[in-house]
């Protein structure tokens, strides 16, 4: 039976300290930080350590985020090589 690949979930509230623009708009970099945290969690579950995150294949910001919003991210490892992992 094949080893089941891990999944992870993060839910975070964006605070006033996350707002960098007028109208309490949060920078896209904060969204990428959350995804980085999610990838770290997946690496911990699969490899037992933090690992290194090499690249994003595609990023699209579909909606603005504001201080006070909740952000949720779900991820999973979809394939694993000897030294690489592919996540969605």
Steps between C-alpha positions, in 0.01 A plus 500: 500500500639842403585743778230764543635848430431763767257789496498813715266788583572849636245757613623844600344837576669798341560781749560872468875428508458313168348801320753691288281711276215748529162359596665225709600309185740210565796443265510187286827410672297408810306244294829352378622484861195292594568264209863473610383403850270239346786353295716487814224308681476253212878450503494437876227241462667322209874534568518580870680830442430839345669441164550774242239659277647558154229654281140593436367368171211745476351774719174688440350751740128479430361714784643773722559429868443748781592522867239303693449241225552130563720312255491123456747289308481128425787313346616153419805329364399348166830333413833434666834428337832422664578869565186679385135541596214638291218670692160640414 
